[in-house]
Amino acid sequence: MQKRHSLSYYQRWLTRRIPPNKKQTLHRKNIFILPSKAGLGFLATLLILWLLGTNYQNNLILVMTFLLLSLMHTCMFYTYAALSGLSVEVLSVEPCFMGEQAQVRCRISSRSGRQHQQVNIGWDGEVVSTVTIDKNEVKMVTLPLLVTHRGWYRADRLKILSTYPLGLLKAWSKIDLDIDILVYPKPISGDLPEPRLREVSSQDENDPTVIKKSISQKEDISHLREYRVGDSPKHIAWKAYAKGQGLSTKEYDTQQTVKREQWFLWDDFSGLPNEVRLSRLCDCVLQAEQFDMRYGLQLPAVSSTTTHSDVLGSGTEHQQALLRELALFDQPDVAHPSTAQPLNAGLS
């Protein structure tokens, strides 16, 4: 409890000292500097040398000790200068799927009139990028960030660190770039119940309660595939099963005069946990767009973001709208920064 309280106090103090902002400039009020592990070992060595020089009254050892100490003191200014004057600004962040790494594009610039060497930038536990910024240079970097839950994901503070020039001291800052990332459910495919297919007429295409057969009896059988749990018994190749060839399902020729349409219902995956349902529906949306279908979703009325539910459509915009509804299902759709709006999600 005491540790949690201390951590909370530290976070509040850090928020007051470095408030959230999409553009942060490093200066003396938000740069911290301490000896590194190597620096602590260096100081311990100097302490031993000082004790030896004092005990044996050896002026040569004392001179060397104070000379090395002055070297470390000088390094402090160079280490601080490696970060001072840098500006970091978030440019964009694309939506991604849960469990993947979001790609955050940032712009790093220097207006200090000097070079910034060996600057490490990244989130704790993630891949760190090392950059060198020349005088008055502007550099673009893409930083990966693992997202661990669906909906709006609030990025932690970004850590910027440098141990230039000798690694004896480390200067760092933890800045909040006010980043919110839209995270879609993780797609799950496999032996899960398949959604029911429908053909909707012009009069009821926006009515998700209308259920009709989506495969005409005039269609030809294209091929047989392995049986999946949830396949309709009418489509099982019983003759092949009687011959001892195992359970298989008939696939019909999809070359139809009318574009294939499909509704995905929440109840199509009844009995599964809500998060698994969302993941399965997410996979259905991705597959439907891949097969150039017109498709729609019907979700329970618990989300305030279902603006595209009960609407058939296709295309990237429609797909992203449905993925957004799945991402924000049973979660409040509060106002977020422009960088958190859906851009071009990595759907390849």
LINWO-V949963 format. One record per residue. RES is the residue in one letter. OMEGA is omega in degrees with one decimal (NA if undefined). NEAR is the number of other C-alpha atoms within 12 Angstrom. Layout:
RES_OMEGA_NEAR + RES_OMEGA_NEAR
//
This chain:
M_180.0_7 + Q_178.9_8 + K_179.0_9 + R_178.8_10 + H_178.6_11 + S_179.3_12 + L_178.9_13 + S_178.0_14 + Y_179.1_14 + Y_179.9_15 + Q_178.4_20 + R_179.1_15 + W_-179.8_14 + L_178.6_22 + T_177.2_21 + R_-176.2_15 + R_179.2_20 + I_-177.9_30 + P_179.3_22 + P_177.7_27 + N_-178.4_20 + K_175.6_28 + K_-178.8_24 + Q_175.9_35 + T_-176.7_32 + L_178.7_33 + H_-172.0_26 + R_-178.5_20 + K_-179.9_22 + N_174.6_29 + I_179.0_31 + F_-177.3_30 + I_179.7_33 + L_175.4_26 + P_174.0_28 + S_176.5_24 + K_176.5_15 + A_178.4_18 + G_177.2_27 + L_175.2_18 + G_177.9_16 + F_178.7_23 + L_177.7_25 + A_177.3_18 + T_178.4_20 + L_177.6_26 + L_178.2_21 + I_178.5_18 + L_-179.9_27 + W_178.1_26 + L_177.9_18 + L_-179.2_20 + G_179.2_20 + T_-177.0_17 + N_-177.6_13 + Y_179.2_13 + Q_-178.8_14 + N_-177.5_16 + N_-179.8_17 + L_178.5_16 + I_179.3_23 + L_178.0_23 + V_179.4_19 + M_-179.6_21 + T_-178.6_27 + F_176.7_21 + L_177.9_17 + L_177.6_24 + L_177.3_24 + S_176.2_16 + L_178.9_22 + M_177.3_30 + H_178.1_22 + T_178.5_19 + C_-179.2_28 + M_-179.0_30 + F_179.3_25 + Y_178.9_29 + T_177.4_35 + Y_-178.0_37 + A_179.6_35 + A_179.5_41 + L_-174.8_49 + S_178.9_38 + G_177.7_30 + L_174.5_44 + S_179.3_32 + V_-178.2_38 + E_176.8_33 + V_-178.3_35 + L_-177.3_27 + S_173.6_32 + V_-176.9_38 + E_173.0_36 + P_179.7_39 + C_-179.5_42 + F_-179.0_40 + M_-178.3_32 + G_177.3_20 + E_178.4_26 + Q_173.7_31 + A_179.7_35 + Q_-177.1_36 + V_179.7_34 + R_-179.0_25 + C_175.6_30 + R_178.6_28 + I_-178.0_38 + S_179.0_33 + S_176.1_31 + R_-174.8_23 + S_-179.8_22 + G_176.8_17 + R_-178.5_21 + Q_177.2_27 + H_-173.4_37 + Q_173.6_27 + Q_177.5_28 + V_178.2_34 + N_-177.4_33 + I_180.0_36 + G_178.2_36 + W_177.8_31 + D_179.7_21 + G_180.0_14 + E_177.4_20 + V_-177.6_19 + V_176.6_23 + S_177.3_25 + T_-177.0_24 + V_172.7_30 + T_-177.0_28 + I_177.9_32 + D_-178.6_23 + K_176.9_20 + N_-179.7_19 + E_174.4_22 + V_-176.6_22 + K_177.6_24 + M_176.8_22 + V_175.3_28 + T_-174.3_28 + L_178.1_33 + P_178.0_27 + L_179.2_37 + L_178.7_29 + V_-168.6_32 + T_177.9_23 + H_-176.8_25 + R_177.3_36 + G_176.9_38 + W_-179.7_37 + Y_179.7_32 + R_-179.2_28 + A_176.6_34 + D_178.5_25 + R_179.5_30 + L_-177.4_39 + K_175.7_34 + I_-172.3_39 + L_174.4_40 + S_175.3_42 + T_178.8_35 + Y_7.3_33 + P_-171.6_25 + L_179.9_24 + G_-179.7_26 + L_178.1_31 + L_176.3_34 + K_174.6_36 + A_-178.1_38 + W_174.9_36 + S_177.2_38 + K_-172.9_33 + I_176.7_40 + D_-177.9_33 + L_175.2_37 + D_-175.1_32 + I_171.6_37 + D_-174.8_36 + I_176.1_43 + L_-175.1_47 + V_177.6_45 + Y_173.8_47 + P_177.5_39 + K_-179.0_32 + P_177.1_30 + I_175.0_25 + S_-179.6_21 + G_-176.6_16 + D_174.6_14 + L_-179.3_24 + P_177.5_28 + E_177.0_29 + P_179.1_35 + R_179.7_30 + L_-179.4_29 + R_166.4_31 + E_-172.9_32 + V_178.6_29 + S_-179.4_20 + S_-178.0_11 + Q_-174.7_10 + D_-177.1_17 + E_178.1_24 + N_178.7_27 + D_-175.9_22 + P_179.8_31 + T_-180.0_19 + V_-178.7_23 + I_177.1_22 + K_177.7_20 + K_-177.1_19 + S_-178.1_25 + I_-177.9_28 + S_178.6_20 + Q_-179.9_12 + K_-177.7_12 + E_178.3_16 + D_176.7_16 + I_-179.1_20 + S_-179.6_13 + H_176.7_16 + L_176.0_24 + R_-179.1_20 + E_-178.7_20 + Y_175.0_27 + R_178.5_21 + V_-178.9_18 + G_177.5_20 + D_-178.9_25 + S_177.2_22 + P_179.8_15 + K_-176.6_15 + H_179.5_25 + I_178.8_27 + A_-175.5_27 + W_179.2_20 + K_177.7_16 + A_179.1_19 + Y_178.9_17 + A_178.7_12 + K_178.5_11 + G_-178.6_11 + Q_178.7_16 + G_179.7_17 + L_176.2_23 + S_-176.8_27 + T_180.0_28 + K_172.6_28 + E_-176.0_23 + Y_178.6_22 + D_-177.3_18 + T_178.1_22 + Q_-178.0_17 + Q_178.1_17 + T_179.3_9 + V_179.4_16 + K_-175.6_23 + R_-179.3_30 + E_-176.7_37 + Q_174.5_40 + W_175.1_42 + F_-175.5_40 + L_175.1_33 + W_-177.3_35 + D_176.8_25 + D_-178.1_26 + F_179.6_27 + S_-179.5_20 + G_179.5_13 + L_174.3_17 + P_-175.8_13 + N_-178.4_20 + E_177.1_28 + V_175.3_26 + R_-179.7_34 + L_179.6_43 + S_179.7_33 + R_176.5_36 + L_177.0_45 + C_178.3_41 + D_178.2_31 + C_178.9_42 + V_179.7_46 + L_-179.3_37 + Q_-179.7_26 + A_178.2_32 + E_179.4_30 + Q_-178.8_18 + F_175.1_19 + D_179.9_20 + M_167.1_30 + R_-171.0_35 + Y_179.5_42 + G_-178.6_48 + L_167.9_44 + Q_-179.1_35 + L_175.3_33 + P_-175.8_21 + A_176.7_17 + V_-177.9_16 + S_-180.0_23 + S_-173.4_21 + T_-174.4_25 + T_-179.3_28 + T_-179.2_23 + H_177.2_27 + S_178.5_33 + D_177.8_30 + V_175.3_28 + L_178.7_36 + G_178.1_30 + S_-179.6_30 + G_-176.3_21 + T_-178.6_25 + E_178.8_17 + H_179.4_27 + Q_-179.6_38 + Q_177.4_34 + A_178.9_34 + L_176.9_42 + L_177.7_45 + R_178.6_42 + E_177.1_42 + L_-179.4_51 + A_-174.8_40 + L_178.3_32 + F_-178.0_36 + D_175.9_23 + Q_179.6_22 + P_177.3_17 + D_-178.0_23 + V_179.5_16 + A_-179.5_11 + H_179.3_19 + P_-179.0_23 + S_-179.3_19 + T_179.9_29 + A_179.3_36 + Q_-177.8_27 + P_173.2_33 + L_177.0_25 + N_-177.9_22 + A_179.4_30 + G_-175.3_21 + L_-179.2_24 + S_NA_11
//
